């Protein structure tokens, strides 16, 4: 392959990875989603995206958690006490332990 062909192929791969990562973030689990309409899930994600700081996002999540607990109680449904973990430092994203790096020799 020529250098130009390799560059094009690598660019295509990079764009594909970025697109799949963006869609994964958009499809992250929402606490109580089974009790929400599609429109409510869209609105909740938009609120999270509009939050400018980590603290604002956490406040949106906490308010949503309380609303879903109330809705679950009204419908006689049991939800876990804690919402799913969010963010790269909590089991998703890049960092130690992710990807196909060199393993430990045992």
C-alpha positions in Angstrom: 0.0 0.0 0.0 1.1 3.5 -0.6 1.5 6.1 2.2 -1.6 7.9 1.0 -3.7 4.7 1.1 -2.5 3.9 4.7 -3.3 7.4 5.8 -6.8 7.2 4.4 -7.4 3.8 5.9 -6.2 4.9 9.4 -8.4 8.1 9.1 -11.4 5.9 8.3 -10.7 3.7 11.3 -10.3 6.6 13.6 -13.5 8.2 12.4 -15.3 4.9 12.9 -14.0 4.5 16.5 -15.0 8.1 17.3 -18.5 7.6 16.0 -19.0 4.3 17.9 -17.7 5.9 21.1 -20.1 8.9 20.7 -23.0 6.6 20.1 -22.1 4.5 23.2 -22.1 7.6 25.4 -25.5 8.5 24.0 -26.8 5.1 24.8 -25.4 4.9 28.3 -27.9 3.3 30.8 -30.4 5.7 32.4 -31.6 4.9 35.9 -35.2 3.9 35.7 -35.3 4.0 31.9 -37.9 1.2 31.8 -40.3 3.7 33.5 -39.6 6.5 31.0 -40.9 7.2 27.5 -38.5 7.6 24.6 -39.0 11.4 24.7 -38.2 11.5 28.5 -35.0 9.6 27.9 -34.0 12.1 25.1 -34.8 15.1 27.4 -32.8 13.6 30.3 -29.8 13.1 28.0 -30.1 16.6 26.7 -30.2 18.0 30.3 -27.0 16.0 31.1 -25.3 17.3 28.0 -26.3 20.9 28.7 -24.8 20.8 32.2 -21.6 22.8 32.2 -19.9 21.3 35.3 -19.6 17.9 36.9 -21.5 19.2 39.8 -24.4 20.3 37.6 -24.5 16.9 35.9 -24.5 15.2 39.3 -27.4 17.4 40.4 -29.4 16.4 37.3 -28.7 12.8 38.1 -29.7 13.1 41.7 -33.0 14.8 40.8 -33.7 12.2 38.2 -32.9 9.4 40.7 -35.4 10.9 43.1 -38.1 11.2 40.4 -37.6 7.6 39.3 -37.8 6.3 42.9 -41.1 8.1 43.3 -42.4 6.8 39.9 -41.3 3.3 40.7 -43.1 3.4 44.1 -46.3 4.7 42.4 -46.2 1.8 39.9 -45.2 -0.8 42.5 -41.8 -1.4 40.8 -38.6 -2.0 42.6 -35.5 -0.1 41.4 -31.9 -0.5 42.8 -31.1 2.0 45.5 -28.1 3.3 43.6 -28.1 4.5 39.9 -25.6 2.9 37.5 -22.0 4.3 37.7 -21.2 7.1 35.2 -18.0 8.5 33.7 -14.7 7.2 32.6 -13.2 6.6 36.0 -16.0 4.2 37.0 -15.5 1.2 34.8 -15.7 2.6 31.3 -13.3 4.6 29.1 -9.6 4.7 28.7 -7.2 4.1 31.5 -5.4 1.3 33.3 -7.0 -2.1 32.7 -8.7 -1.2 29.4 -7.8 -2.2 25.9 -5.3 -4.7 24.5 -2.0 -3.6 26.1 0.7 -5.8 27.3 -0.5 -8.2 29.9 1.2 -9.5 33.0 3.4 -12.5 32.7 2.3 -15.1 35.2 
